[in-house]
Amino acid sequence: MKRYDAAVIGLGAMGSAAAAHLAARGARVIGLDRFAVLHEFGASAGRSRIIRKAYFEDLAYVPLLERAYELWYRLEKQTGRTLLKLCGVLVVGGGETDAARGVLLASERHGIDVRIMDAPELRAAYPQIRPLDDEIGIFEAEAGIVFPEEAIAAHLDAARANGATLEGNARVTGWQPRGSTLAIDIDGTPEYEVNRVVVCAGPWTPAAFARLRLPITVQRNVQYWFTPESSAFTPDRFPAFFLDRLGLPAPLYGFPDLGDGVKTALHGYGLETIADDLNRDVEPWEVGHMREVVDEWMPAAAGELRSVKACMYALTPDHHFALGVDPHDDRVVFGAGFSGHGFKFAPVIGELLAQLALDGETVLDIDFLSPARFVEGLP
């Protein structure tokens, strides 16, 4: 068997980052993915993800975001890749919606610079949209877009530059104690001997880590790209956005036209599925429904359909991340439940997983992400 210090299982957003951080700290790393490296089958593909600091989901995420920004900038410098475009993010909702309330609280508590606009101010600033009279908009300038495919490639570049070995089409079917080490099975055959295992299996977590009984559900979500009917949706004129409006089936989010159309999707809207059974075909009625939703918010955005992509959210019951140590074996650490709002955190999650694996503790406070809230027996 080939011998390494650490194995990373799954090389998507979090796994690629974990491999990069482990390798940067001098660990001999083997990264393994069931598909080809840089595949499009998981939860990380889709050309764009929102990044923002005024975090309505939970104020405890803000210190992680501040570190994530530092690490994204550092990764850009290290690899020469463009990973961020800070065109701003506009969050719109009624003053009592969760998103609006949460953004205002986060900006006040952490001193994040935002511009608050009422409906008339919104219409003046962004004539492309149709806010309701009781809605407010909160614009965060130091926010915008992360390019996921480029970001994963950058982390993989960084991992390789520090000596990591990355293997695609390597389906991990388990791991077993082998004295002081762990043996990693590929298609049922032990092939690697390692000191530590880091599991970042995304939507495949329930199958890859069944013994933990982590309550991860997988949800099908569809992303859409439309050719806008005007040039008013370029990133110099229109930001990324998140609309939390009563009456919508789910919050609507999207991105300006980066050359491949205006991207839109409904956040957390889709049927439960299993990763290997995901229906990747998108029906005409789904496109029609999205077009209706978009037309009410920004009438000229949903012109000709350019492309669609069915993806997956891997979700914990409370939709917050789970980061921790396997209670059965402290040589195994894992991260799960990131889909829906996790990609922006990738570099800091990779750093935290490397710290858990090598040090047994983290520099930043992640108690609020402890899997113990779901799994009995976890620390």
C-alpha positions as CSV (number, residue, x, y, z in Angstrom):
1,M,0.0,0.0,0.0
2,K,1.1,3.6,-0.7
3,R,1.8,5.6,2.5
4,Y,0.7,9.2,3.2
5,D,0.1,11.4,6.2
6,A,-3.4,12.3,5.3
7,A,-6.1,11.3,2.8
8,V,-8.8,13.8,1.7
9,I,-11.9,12.0,0.4
10,G,-13.8,14.3,-2.0
11,L,-12.1,17.1,-4.0
12,G,-14.9,19.6,-4.4
13,A,-15.0,23.0,-2.7
14,M,-14.0,21.9,0.8
15,G,-11.9,18.8,-0.1
16,S,-9.7,20.8,-2.5
17,A,-9.2,23.5,0.1
18,A,-8.4,20.9,2.8
19,A,-5.8,19.2,0.6
20,A,-4.2,22.6,-0.1
21,H,-4.0,23.5,3.6
22,L,-2.7,20.1,4.7
23,A,0.0,20.1,2.0
24,A,1.0,23.7,2.8
25,R,1.7,22.5,6.4
26,G,4.0,19.8,5.1
27,A,1.7,16.8,5.3
28,R,2.1,14.2,2.6
29,V,-1.4,14.2,1.1
30,I,-3.4,11.9,-1.1
31,G,-6.6,13.5,-2.5
32,L,-9.2,11.1,-3.8
33,D,-12.4,11.7,-5.8
34,R,-15.0,9.2,-7.1
35,F,-15.1,11.2,-10.4
36,A,-12.5,12.9,-12.5
37,V,-10.7,15.7,-10.7
38,L,-12.7,19.0,-11.5
39,H,-15.9,17.1,-12.4
40,E,-19.3,18.9,-12.6
41,F,-21.4,16.3,-10.8
42,G,-21.3,17.5,-7.2
43,A,-22.6,20.6,-5.4
44,S,-19.8,23.0,-6.5
45,A,-20.3,23.6,-10.2
46,G,-22.3,26.5,-11.6
47,R,-19.9,29.3,-12.7
48,S,-20.8,31.7,-9.8
49,R,-21.4,31.7,-6.1
50,I,-22.2,34.7,-3.9
51,I,-19.7,36.0,-1.3
52,R,-20.8,38.5,1.4
53,K,-19.9,39.4,5.0
54,A,-23.1,40.8,6.4
55,Y,-24.3,37.3,7.1
56,F,-28.0,36.9,7.9
57,E,-27.8,33.2,8.6
58,D,-25.9,33.6,11.9
59,L,-23.6,36.3,13.2
60,A,-21.1,33.6,14.3
61,Y,-20.2,33.0,10.7
62,V,-18.7,36.6,10.3
63,P,-15.3,35.8,11.8
64,L,-15.0,32.8,9.5
65,L,-15.9,35.0,6.5
66,E,-13.3,37.6,7.4
67,R,-10.7,34.9,7.4
68,A,-12.1,33.5,4.2
69,Y,-11.7,36.8,2.4
70,E,-8.0,36.9,3.5
71,L,-7.5,33.4,2.2
72,W,-9.2,34.0,-1.1
73,Y,-7.0,37.0,-1.8
74,R,-4.0,35.0,-0.8
75,L,-5.0,32.1,-3.1
76,E,-5.4,34.5,-6.0
77,K,-1.9,35.9,-5.5
78,Q,-0.4,32.4,-5.1
79,T,-2.0,30.9,-8.2
80,G,-2.5,33.9,-10.5
81,R,-6.1,33.0,-11.0
82,T,-9.1,35.4,-10.8
83,L,-11.4,34.0,-8.1
84,L,-13.5,37.0,-7.0
85,K,-15.4,39.8,-8.6
86,L,-16.7,42.2,-6.0
87,C,-19.6,43.8,-7.9
88,G,-21.6,44.0,-4.7
89,V,-24.6,42.1,-3.3
90,L,-28.1,43.5,-2.9
91,V,-30.4,41.8,-0.4
92,V,-34.0,42.9,-0.7
93,G,-37.0,42.0,1.5
94,G,-39.6,43.3,3.8
95,G,-38.2,44.9,6.9
96,E,-39.3,41.9,8.9
97,T,-38.0,39.1,6.7
98,D,-35.2,37.0,8.0
99,A,-32.7,38.1,5.4
100,A,-33.2,41.8,5.8
101,R,-33.2,41.6,9.6
102,G,-30.2,39.4,9.7
103,V,-28.1,41.6,7.3
104,L,-28.9,44.7,9.3
105,L,-27.9,43.0,12.5
106,A,-24.7,41.6,11.1
107,S,-23.7,44.9,9.6
108,E,-24.3,46.8,12.9
109,R,-22.7,44.2,15.1
110,H,-19.5,43.8,13.0
111,G,-19.2,47.2,11.5
112,I,-19.8,46.1,7.9
113,D,-20.4,49.0,5.5
114,V,-23.8,48.7,3.8
115,R,-26.2,51.1,2.1
116,I,-29.9,50.9,3.2
117,M,-32.5,51.9,0.6
118,D,-36.3,52.1,0.7
119,A,-38.4,51.1,-2.3
120,P,-38.2,54.5,-4.1
121,E,-34.4,54.6,-3.6
122,L,-34.2,51.1,-4.9
123,R,-36.1,51.9,-8.0
124,A,-33.9,55.0,-8.6
125,A,-30.7,53.1,-8.1
126,Y,-31.8,49.9,-10.0
127,P,-34.5,50.6,-12.5
128,Q,-34.1,47.0,-13.6
129,I,-36.0,45.7,-10.6
130,R,-39.5,45.9,-9.2
131,P,-39.4,46.2,-5.4
132,L,-42.7,46.2,-3.5
133,D,-43.6,49.4,-1.6
134,D,-42.8,47.9,1.8
135,E,-39.4,46.3,0.8
136,I,-36.0,47.6,1.6
137,G,-32.7,46.9,-0.1
138,I,-29.3,46.5,1.7
139,F,-26.3,46.9,-0.6
140,E,-22.9,45.5,0.5
141,A,-20.1,46.8,-1.8
142,E,-17.4,44.5,-0.5
143,A,-19.3,41.5,-1.7
144,G,-20.0,39.8,-5.0
145,I,-19.0,36.6,-6.8
146,V,-16.7,33.7,-6.3
147,F,-16.0,31.6,-9.5
148,P,-16.3,28.0,-8.2
149,E,-14.6,26.1,-11.0
150,E,-11.6,28.5,-10.9
151,A,-11.5,28.4,-7.1
152,I,-11.4,24.6,-6.9
153,A,-8.7,24.5,-9.6
154,A,-6.7,27.1,-7.6
155,H,-6.9,25.0,-4.5
156,L,-5.8,21.9,-6.4
157,D,-3.0,23.9,-8.0
158,A,-1.9,25.0,-4.5
159,A,-2.1,21.4,-3.2
160,R,0.0,20.0,-6.0
161,A,2.5,22.8,-5.7
162,N,3.1,21.6,-2.1
163,G,3.5,18.0,-3.1
164,A,-0.1,16.6,-2.8
165,T,-1.1,13.6,-5.0
166,L,-4.6,14.0,-6.4
167,E,-6.4,11.0,-7.9
168,G,-9.7,11.0,-9.8
169,N,-11.9,8.1,-10.6
170,A,-11.0,6.6,-7.2
171,R,-14.1,5.5,-5.4
172,V,-13.5,5.2,-1.6
173,T,-15.5,2.3,-0.2
174,G,-14.3,2.5,3.4
175,W,-11.4,2.7,5.7
176,Q,-10.2,0.5,8.6
177,P,-7.8,0.7,11.5
178,R,-4.4,-0.8,10.6
179,G,-2.5,-0.6,13.9
180,S,-1.6,3.1,14.4
181,T,-2.7,4.0,10.8
182,L,-5.8,3.7,8.6
183,A,-6.2,1.7,5.4
184,I,-8.2,3.3,2.7
185,D,-10.2,1.0,0.4
186,I,-10.7,1.8,-3.3
187,D,-13.5,-0.3,-4.7
188,G,-13.1,-2.7,-1.8
189,T,-9.3,-3.1,-2.0
190,P,-7.0,-1.5,0.5
191,E,-4.7,0.8,-1.5
192,Y,-3.5,3.6,0.8
193,E,-2.2,3.7,4.4
194,V,-2.6,7.1,6.2
195,N,-2.4,8.7,9.6
196,R,-5.4,10.9,9.1
197,V,-8.6,10.9,7.0
198,V,-10.5,14.1,6.1
199,V,-14.0,13.4,4.7
200,C,-15.5,16.0,2.4
201,A,-18.0,13.9,0.4
202,G,-20.7,16.6,-0.1
203,P,-23.9,15.0,-1.3
204,W,-22.3,11.6,-1.0
205,T,-21.7,12.0,2.7
206,P,-24.7,9.8,3.7
207,A,-23.2,6.9,1.7
208,A,-19.5,7.5,2.4
209,F,-19.9,8.1,6.1
210,A,-23.0,6.0,6.9
211,R,-21.6,4.8,10.3
212,L,-21.7,8.4,11.7
213,R,-25.5,8.6,11.0
214,L,-25.1,12.3,10.3
215,P,-28.6,13.5,9.2
216,I,-27.7,14.9,5.8
217,T,-30.5,15.3,3.2
218,V,-29.8,15.9,-0.4
219,Q,-32.0,18.4,-2.3
220,R,-32.2,18.9,-6.1
221,N,-31.9,22.5,-7.1
222,V,-31.8,24.0,-10.6
223,Q,-29.8,26.9,-11.9
224,Y,-30.9,28.9,-14.9
225,W,-29.1,31.3,-17.3
226,F,-31.1,33.7,-19.5
227,T,-30.1,36.1,-22.2
228,P,-31.3,39.5,-20.9
229,E,-33.4,41.8,-23.1
230,S,-31.2,44.8,-22.4
231,S,-27.6,45.6,-21.5
232,A,-28.6,46.8,-18.1
233,F,-27.6,43.6,-16.3
234,T,-23.8,43.7,-16.7
235,P,-21.8,43.7,-13.4
236,D,-20.9,47.4,-13.7
237,R,-24.6,48.2,-13.6
238,F,-26.2,45.4,-11.6
239,P,-25.1,43.4,-8.6
240,A,-25.6,39.9,-7.4
241,F,-28.8,39.8,-5.5
242,F,-30.9,37.9,-2.9
243,L,-34.7,38.5,-2.8
244,D,-36.5,37.3,0.3
245,R,-40.1,38.0,-0.5
246,L,-43.3,36.6,1.0
247,G,-45.3,34.7,-1.6
248,L,-42.2,33.3,-3.4
249,P,-41.8,29.5,-3.2
250,A,-38.3,30.2,-1.8
251,P,-35.9,33.2,-1.9
252,L,-34.7,34.1,-5.3
253,Y,-31.0,34.8,-5.9
254,G,-28.9,35.5,-9.0
255,F,-26.0,37.2,-10.7
256,P,-25.4,39.8,-13.4
257,D,-24.6,38.8,-16.9
258,L,-20.9,37.8,-16.9
259,G,-21.0,36.9,-20.6
260,D,-23.1,33.8,-20.3
261,G,-26.5,35.3,-19.3
262,V,-28.2,36.4,-16.1
263,K,-28.1,33.5,-13.7
264,T,-31.1,32.9,-11.3
265,A,-32.2,30.1,-8.9
266,L,-34.5,29.5,-6.0
267,H,-32.6,29.0,-2.8
268,G,-33.4,25.7,-1.1
269,Y,-36.3,24.9,-3.5
270,G,-36.4,21.3,-4.8
271,L,-37.3,17.7,-4.0
272,E,-35.2,15.4,-1.8
273,T,-33.0,13.0,-3.7
274,I,-30.0,10.7,-3.5
275,A,-26.8,11.9,-5.0
276,D,-26.4,8.9,-7.4
277,D,-30.1,9.2,-8.4
278,L,-30.2,12.9,-9.2
279,N,-32.5,13.8,-12.1
280,R,-30.3,16.1,-14.1
281,D,-32.9,16.7,-16.8
282,V,-34.8,20.0,-16.4
283,E,-38.4,20.1,-17.6
284,P,-40.0,22.9,-19.7
285,W,-42.5,23.6,-16.8
286,E,-39.5,24.3,-14.5
287,V,-38.1,26.8,-16.9
288,G,-41.5,28.4,-17.3
289,H,-42.0,28.7,-13.6
290,M,-38.6,30.3,-13.1
291,R,-39.3,32.8,-15.9
292,E,-42.5,33.8,-14.2
293,V,-40.7,34.4,-10.9
294,V,-37.9,36.4,-12.5
295,D,-40.3,38.5,-14.6
296,E,-42.0,39.8,-11.4
297,W,-38.7,40.9,-10.0
298,M,-36.7,42.1,-13.0
299,P,-38.8,42.0,-16.1
300,A,-36.2,42.3,-18.8
301,A,-33.8,39.7,-17.4
302,A,-35.4,36.4,-18.5
303,G,-35.1,36.5,-22.2
304,E,-34.0,33.5,-24.2
305,L,-32.9,30.5,-22.1
306,R,-29.2,30.0,-22.5
307,S,-28.6,26.9,-20.3
308,V,-29.8,25.1,-17.2
309,K,-28.1,22.9,-14.6
310,A,-29.5,20.7,-11.9
311,C,-27.3,20.6,-8.9
312,M,-27.5,19.4,-5.3
313,Y,-27.7,20.9,-1.8
314,A,-26.4,18.7,1.0
315,L,-28.2,20.0,4.1
316,T,-28.2,19.4,7.8
317,P,-31.6,19.8,9.7
318,D,-30.8,23.4,10.7
319,H,-29.0,24.2,7.4
320,H,-25.8,25.1,9.3
321,F,-22.5,23.3,8.6
322,A,-21.2,20.3,10.5
323,L,-17.5,20.2,11.3
324,G,-16.0,17.7,13.7
325,V,-14.2,14.5,14.6
326,D,-15.5,11.0,14.2
327,P,-16.4,9.8,17.7
328,H,-15.4,6.3,16.8
329,D,-11.9,7.3,15.7
330,D,-10.3,10.7,16.3
331,R,-8.0,10.1,13.3
332,V,-11.0,10.9,11.1
333,V,-12.4,14.4,10.7
334,F,-15.2,15.6,8.4
335,G,-17.1,18.5,7.1
336,A,-20.6,18.3,5.7
337,G,-23.9,20.2,5.1
338,F,-22.3,23.2,3.2
339,S,-24.7,23.3,0.3
340,G,-26.8,26.4,-0.1
341,H,-24.4,28.9,1.4
342,G,-21.1,27.2,1.9
343,F,-18.9,27.8,-1.1
344,K,-17.7,31.2,0.0
345,F,-16.2,29.6,3.1
346,A,-14.1,27.0,1.2
347,P,-10.6,28.3,2.1
348,V,-11.3,28.8,5.8
349,I,-13.1,25.4,6.0
350,G,-10.1,23.8,4.4
351,E,-7.9,25.5,7.0
352,L,-10.1,24.5,9.9
353,L,-10.2,20.8,8.7
354,A,-6.4,20.8,8.4
355,Q,-6.2,22.1,12.0
356,L,-8.6,19.5,13.3
357,A,-6.7,16.7,11.5
358,L,-3.2,17.8,12.5
359,D,-3.7,19.7,15.8
360,G,-7.0,18.3,17.1
361,E,-8.3,21.9,17.6
362,T,-9.0,25.0,15.6
363,V,-7.9,28.6,16.0
364,L,-11.4,30.1,15.2
365,D,-14.4,29.2,17.3
366,I,-16.5,26.6,15.5
367,D,-18.5,25.3,18.5
368,F,-21.7,26.5,16.8
369,L,-21.0,24.1,13.9
370,S,-20.4,21.0,16.2
371,P,-22.1,17.9,14.8
372,A,-23.0,17.1,18.5
373,R,-26.2,19.0,18.0
374,F,-27.3,16.1,15.7
375,V,-25.2,13.0,16.6
376,E,-25.2,11.6,20.1
377,G,-21.7,10.9,21.4
378,L,-19.9,13.5,19.5
379,P,-17.7,16.0,21.5
